[in-house]
Amino acid sequence: MRLKSRIFTCVLAIATLAIAVSCTPMPSHSPHATAPPTKALKVAMISTGHQEDGSWSQAGYEGLKLIEKTYNAQIDFKGRVADKDGEAPLRQYAEAGYDLIIGHSGGYVESAEKVANDFPRTKFALVTTYPGNNRNLGAVAFRSGEVGYLTGVLAAMKTKTNKVAYIVGDDYPVYKEEAALFRKGAEATKPGIEVATEFLKTWTDAEKGKTVALALADKGYDFFAINADEAGIGALKAVTQREGVKVVGWITDQHKLAPDHVITSVLQDIPKLVLNAADLMQQGRWEGKLYKFGLKEGIYSFASFRGSLSASEEKQFRQIKNKVMTGEIDISMPLKN
């Protein structure tokens, strides 16, 4: 009986202690309390065109949305910012505490340099060929010489008049390189071909694009590679009213704009390129340098030819493309205009 009494007493004591503990409130500084949420990544972008321009600016905005989805980021976009007006919005975003600020134009270099110097802890990215400041301002860009060369090859394959043209929005270094390689690809494929380059000095003036393209068509140019955003769409729609003219579109598949004339389009995965800037930053690898991507990484590709090339032409083009990708065809030293 004494043993049972002792056991009963012990059990009762343990139960009483458990009840007392369960009724005691947890201290507010308990190590098991929920940690405060991590600060959301804030990313902003400025661009020269509208976010629904069907070209460069829309693709940049889609990249910004991809960053939002991937990192649950807070984003903001400001379109139709002329190159010369880039400093004010870049500065406003920096003052507002954005972590990554993207200038989606090669014309924002000077503005970005000024603001990046004033905000050394903020990361800035340009979407263009730019060497960076080796600190907080860098760039993501395409290896544009690859598609410059290959569109020149296509131009030489399809021209009937031996007169081909490359039309681009502005003469940023990346597009000078692209133009030089367009010439190189055309001349390597058809020696003696006549090649024209037109820098429109605008990405948004569709009327100017139309005027320039038609003037070239009047001179007998029958093949156009057009890389000029909204201005380029104006040029494409106008020049494809002419009989026999063929075009390579740019950025997105532009076949639907002129189905009998657009033989293919250079497809640029701009959203993925823009996302790469955020990836590098989040990985702690953003060093204010130039990061380039191209055919190997799937950032560049070509839309379907839809029968616009013969079987032998398509085979030839595929072989040349492979040689460009492997370096067998050297595009590192573009020709000078």
Phi, psi and omega in degrees: 000320180299320180295315180297323180295319179295318180298316180298319180296318180295316180298317180297320180295318181295318180296317180299318179297320181296318180295319181297317180295318183294335182270354181276125181294144178288139177293149184294338181265020181304136179295347180265000179294150182296131180288148177298148182298147178292142179300130182291141174294133180245121183230133180232157180219141167242148181212162185280339184242185180278152183289354175235040183278357180072016184211228190303306185292322177296319179295322176296317178297321177297326175294321177297318177295327178293322175297317178302314182291318184290319186246009183053043187274156170270126186235160173209147184227137175231115182258174181055042175261110180299152181308317184288345183256016187288332188297315185301308180293325176299317180294319179299318179294321179296317179295331180279000174086023177291142183280321181228126181238124188249125172262108188268056177189142176290349180276358182265008187303306184299317179297315182295323179299316180297310185289321179297325178294326181278341181231073187295341181269353179266142179266135179236139179229134172254144177258083183185175175277109183207134187288340181089171179254008180063020176227272186242354179246116179226194183209150168244138186209163174273150167282078192292337178301330180300307183280335173301311180298314186290326176290329173296321176299313180298319179301314181294327179293322193255348181292143174257336184261355185064028178227116185231156185220147173244122180244128182221157187294322182205170186261042173300156181308321181298325182274336171295319177297315181299317180296318180297321179285330172301313178299315182298316179295320179294314183290328178291329182275324181218088180305140180091357179294149179262125185238128177245145174236133178233119173263113188288336186064025174200148175249353189238346185274091182297327181293320178294318177302317178299314182298315181295315182296317181293326177296321177292319178299322178297336179268004175100003177288129185238003177224130183230131165257120190237116183230080187211028175054228183297322177296324179291324178295322175299317179295315182297312182297324182285311188288334180281004169282346181275141179294133173084355181283137176240151187221144164255121177279181185216147174081299176239167179291110185259018181305319184295340180288331179200076189305329182272358186235330181277110185279332175189179175222145171285118181263119178251122178277071182297319177305316179292323178298315179296318178300325180302325179297315179293321177302312181298320179295313182294334178274359182073023185250006179282111186241018179067043182236181175263125178244118186248145183221151183205219185300317183299322182275359180076014178283329176248147170198180178238140176292164179305143177280342175051041177081005181285343172250145173290167180301320181290323178294318180295322177295316179299315180297317180298321179294317179295318179301317179297322179292325175295316182295324182273351180089002179295326170261119185276117177244018183282341182239083182297148176291152176270142178291000000 
